[in-house]
Amino acid sequence: MLLTQPAKATEPVEEELVYEIRYLYGAINAKVATGTFVLRPDVWEGQDVYTADIYIKVKPLFRLFLLPEYDVTGHFTRPGMNPLHYFCPSGRGWGECRYTEGEKGVHYWRQFDKMPEPEHFYYPNDGRTMELMSLLYFARKYEFVQGEAVPVKMLLAGKIYNGNITLVGEDSERYPGHVAQELHLEIIGRGLMENGSGNLFVVWRDASATHPVLGMYVPLGKKGTMLVNNCL
């Protein structure tokens, strides 16, 4: 896995980042939820790791369409920030992923309410195949060359979708006091949303040493845009 990656950004020691999640559609600009990203040194299954938690709390009005809360937990090597484990419960079931070496090194399994047994999926671990949470941390730590696409594979609902991450450029105005590096994660096939939309995922990371994520932007086809901004 390490051979596929150039020198990495400086690793954070511990952090808590809070984000505002908005839905944009025409004249509509509505706050949908608040997201909190927590990263901390930890011990998991006897080894030193980073534990990453994402908590999303949905505003009451949008609970008619979404779950009230979403929680995702991941474990990463310390040092290195390579993915080890991912777990995401939901109102209908759960999904889990473990990363080890070898041809079946990416093991994803999930179970929904009406499934008598979990579904299992296995893929080779090439250091570039991972679920979205791990892809975000990969995009955060990787030292990109502007304009050069880095191929990745996104694991979504048990299937693999090819994609590329490209450093497009820098913006010193979008987030005052910060130089933001704009990354494009483009997914080939289907997008991030349940309806298949969201093929382009734009991430702005700080140009500083640890590259914290400043914001994200996902066009949802003809159904608007999801915008995520760090509450600086």
C-alpha positions as CSV (number, residue, x, y, z in Angstrom):
1,M,0.0,0.0,0.0
2,L,2.8,2.5,0.9
3,L,4.5,2.0,-2.5
4,T,1.5,3.6,-4.3
5,Q,1.8,6.8,-2.3
6,P,4.3,9.7,-2.5
7,A,5.3,11.7,0.6
8,K,2.3,12.5,2.8
9,A,1.2,15.7,4.5
10,T,2.0,16.2,8.2
11,E,-0.4,14.1,10.3
12,P,-2.7,15.9,12.7
13,V,-2.4,14.9,16.4
14,E,-6.0,15.5,17.4
15,E,-8.7,17.6,16.0
16,E,-12.5,18.4,15.9
17,L,-13.9,20.1,12.9
18,V,-17.5,21.3,12.6
19,Y,-19.3,21.7,9.3
20,E,-22.5,23.3,8.1
21,I,-24.3,21.2,5.4
22,R,-26.6,23.1,3.1
23,Y,-28.9,22.3,0.2
24,L,-29.0,24.7,-2.8
25,Y,-31.6,24.6,-5.5
26,G,-32.5,27.8,-7.3
27,A,-33.5,30.4,-4.7
28,I,-33.4,27.7,-2.0
29,N,-30.5,27.9,0.4
30,A,-31.4,25.8,3.4
31,K,-29.3,24.4,6.2
32,V,-29.9,20.7,6.3
33,A,-27.5,19.5,9.0
34,T,-24.5,20.0,11.1
35,G,-21.5,17.6,10.7
36,T,-18.7,17.1,13.2
37,F,-15.5,15.3,12.2
38,V,-13.3,14.1,15.1
39,L,-9.9,12.6,14.8
40,R,-7.9,11.3,17.7
41,P,-5.0,9.0,18.6
42,D,-6.4,5.7,20.0
43,V,-5.7,2.0,20.5
44,W,-7.9,-0.5,18.5
45,E,-7.5,-4.3,18.6
46,G,-4.1,-3.9,20.3
47,Q,-2.5,-1.4,17.9
48,D,-1.9,2.3,17.8
49,V,-4.4,3.9,15.5
50,Y,-6.2,7.1,14.6
51,T,-9.9,6.8,15.3
52,A,-12.1,9.1,13.0
53,D,-15.7,9.7,13.9
54,I,-18.2,11.6,11.7
55,Y,-21.5,12.7,13.3
56,I,-24.2,14.3,11.3
57,K,-27.3,15.8,13.0
58,V,-30.2,16.6,10.6
59,K,-32.4,19.7,11.2
60,P,-36.0,18.8,12.3
61,L,-37.6,19.9,9.0
62,F,-35.5,17.5,6.9
63,R,-36.1,14.5,9.2
64,L,-39.2,13.9,7.0
65,F,-36.7,12.7,4.3
66,L,-33.6,11.8,6.2
67,L,-32.6,10.0,9.4
68,P,-32.3,12.3,12.4
69,E,-28.6,11.3,12.8
70,Y,-25.8,9.6,10.9
71,D,-22.7,8.2,12.6
72,V,-19.6,6.8,10.8
73,T,-16.4,5.4,12.5
74,G,-13.1,4.6,10.9
75,H,-9.7,3.4,12.1
76,F,-6.4,4.3,10.4
77,T,-2.8,3.3,10.9
78,R,-0.7,5.5,13.2
79,P,1.4,6.7,11.7
80,G,0.5,6.6,8.0
81,M,-3.3,7.2,8.1
82,N,-3.9,4.1,5.9
83,P,-7.4,2.6,6.4
84,L,-7.9,-0.4,8.7
85,H,-11.6,-0.5,9.5
86,Y,-14.9,1.3,8.7
87,F,-18.3,1.0,10.3
88,C,-21.6,2.7,9.4
89,P,-24.9,1.9,11.1
90,S,-28.1,3.2,9.6
91,G,-31.8,3.1,10.2
92,R,-32.1,0.0,7.9
93,G,-29.0,-1.9,8.8
94,W,-25.2,-1.5,8.7
95,G,-22.1,-1.7,6.6
96,E,-18.6,-2.6,7.7
97,C,-15.2,-2.8,5.9
98,R,-11.8,-4.2,7.0
99,Y,-8.5,-3.6,5.2
100,T,-5.7,-6.2,5.2
101,E,-3.1,-7.2,2.7
102,G,-3.7,-9.4,-0.3
103,E,-6.1,-10.3,-3.0
104,K,-9.0,-10.3,-0.6
105,G,-7.6,-7.5,1.5
106,V,-10.7,-5.3,1.2
107,H,-13.6,-7.1,2.9
108,Y,-16.9,-5.2,2.9
109,W,-20.1,-6.7,4.3
110,R,-23.5,-5.3,5.1
111,Q,-26.9,-6.4,6.4
112,F,-30.3,-4.7,6.1
113,D,-33.5,-5.4,8.0
114,K,-34.9,-8.0,5.6
115,M,-31.6,-9.9,5.0
116,P,-31.3,-13.2,6.9
117,E,-27.5,-13.1,6.6
118,P,-25.0,-10.3,5.7
119,E,-23.8,-9.9,2.1
120,H,-20.0,-10.2,1.8
121,F,-17.7,-8.6,-0.9
122,Y,-14.0,-9.0,-1.4
123,Y,-11.6,-6.9,-3.5
124,P,-7.8,-6.7,-3.8
125,N,-6.1,-4.2,-1.6
126,D,-4.1,-2.0,-3.9
127,G,-4.0,1.0,-1.6
128,R,-6.4,2.9,-3.8
129,T,-9.6,1.0,-3.2
130,M,-11.7,2.3,-0.3
131,E,-15.1,3.6,0.9
132,L,-15.8,7.3,0.9
133,M,-14.7,8.2,4.4
134,S,-11.2,6.7,3.7
135,L,-11.1,8.3,0.3
136,L,-11.6,11.7,2.0
137,Y,-8.7,11.1,4.3
138,F,-6.6,9.8,1.3
139,A,-7.4,13.0,-0.6
140,R,-6.5,15.0,2.5
141,K,-3.0,13.5,3.0
142,Y,-1.9,12.7,-0.6
143,E,0.7,15.1,-2.1
144,F,-0.9,15.8,-5.6
145,V,0.8,17.3,-8.6
146,Q,-1.5,20.0,-10.1
147,G,-3.3,18.7,-13.1
148,E,-2.3,15.1,-12.8
149,A,-5.2,12.7,-12.2
150,V,-4.7,10.1,-9.5
151,P,-6.7,6.9,-10.1
152,V,-8.8,5.5,-7.3
153,K,-11.6,3.1,-6.8
154,M,-14.6,3.9,-4.6
155,L,-16.4,1.1,-2.7
156,L,-20.1,2.0,-2.6
157,A,-22.8,-0.4,-1.5
158,G,-20.6,-3.4,-2.1
159,K,-19.6,-2.4,-5.6
160,I,-16.4,-0.8,-7.0
161,Y,-16.5,2.4,-9.1
162,N,-13.5,3.8,-10.9
163,G,-12.6,7.4,-10.4
164,N,-9.9,10.0,-10.4
165,I,-8.8,12.7,-7.9
166,T,-7.2,15.8,-9.4
167,L,-5.7,18.9,-7.8
168,V,-7.2,21.7,-9.9
169,G,-5.6,24.7,-8.3
170,E,-5.5,27.0,-5.3
171,D,-8.0,29.7,-4.2
172,S,-7.0,32.3,-1.6
173,E,-10.5,34.1,-1.6
174,R,-13.0,31.3,-0.9
175,Y,-12.0,30.9,2.7
176,P,-10.6,34.2,4.0
177,G,-7.3,33.6,5.9
178,H,-6.7,30.3,4.2
179,V,-5.2,29.1,0.9
180,A,-7.6,26.4,-0.3
181,Q,-6.5,23.7,-2.6
182,E,-9.3,22.5,-4.9
183,L,-9.6,18.7,-5.5
184,H,-12.0,17.0,-7.9
185,L,-13.1,13.4,-7.1
186,E,-14.8,12.2,-10.3
187,I,-16.6,8.9,-10.2
188,I,-17.2,6.8,-13.3
189,G,-20.5,4.9,-13.4
190,R,-22.7,6.1,-10.6
191,G,-22.5,8.9,-8.1
192,L,-22.5,9.1,-4.3
193,M,-26.3,9.5,-3.9
194,E,-28.9,6.7,-3.7
195,N,-30.3,7.9,-7.1
196,G,-27.0,7.6,-8.8
197,S,-26.3,11.4,-8.9
198,G,-23.3,13.1,-7.5
199,N,-20.5,11.9,-9.8
200,L,-18.4,15.0,-9.1
201,F,-17.2,15.5,-5.5
202,V,-15.3,18.8,-5.0
203,V,-13.1,19.1,-1.9
204,W,-11.3,22.2,-0.7
205,R,-8.4,21.4,1.7
206,D,-6.2,23.8,3.5
207,A,-2.8,24.2,1.9
208,S,-1.2,24.1,5.4
209,A,0.8,21.1,6.6
210,T,-2.0,18.9,7.9
211,H,-4.5,19.8,5.0
212,P,-7.7,20.0,7.1
213,V,-10.8,19.9,4.8
214,L,-12.4,23.4,4.5
215,G,-15.4,22.5,2.4
216,M,-17.1,20.1,0.0
217,Y,-19.5,20.5,-2.9
218,V,-21.6,17.9,-4.7
219,P,-23.7,18.8,-7.7
220,L,-26.8,16.5,-7.7
221,G,-27.7,16.7,-11.3
222,K,-31.0,18.6,-11.9
223,K,-31.9,18.3,-8.2
224,G,-29.6,21.0,-6.7
225,T,-26.3,21.0,-4.9
226,M,-25.0,19.9,-1.5
227,L,-22.6,22.3,0.0
228,V,-20.5,21.6,3.1
229,N,-18.4,24.4,4.7
230,N,-16.1,24.4,7.8
231,C,-17.4,26.6,10.6
232,L,-14.2,28.5,10.9
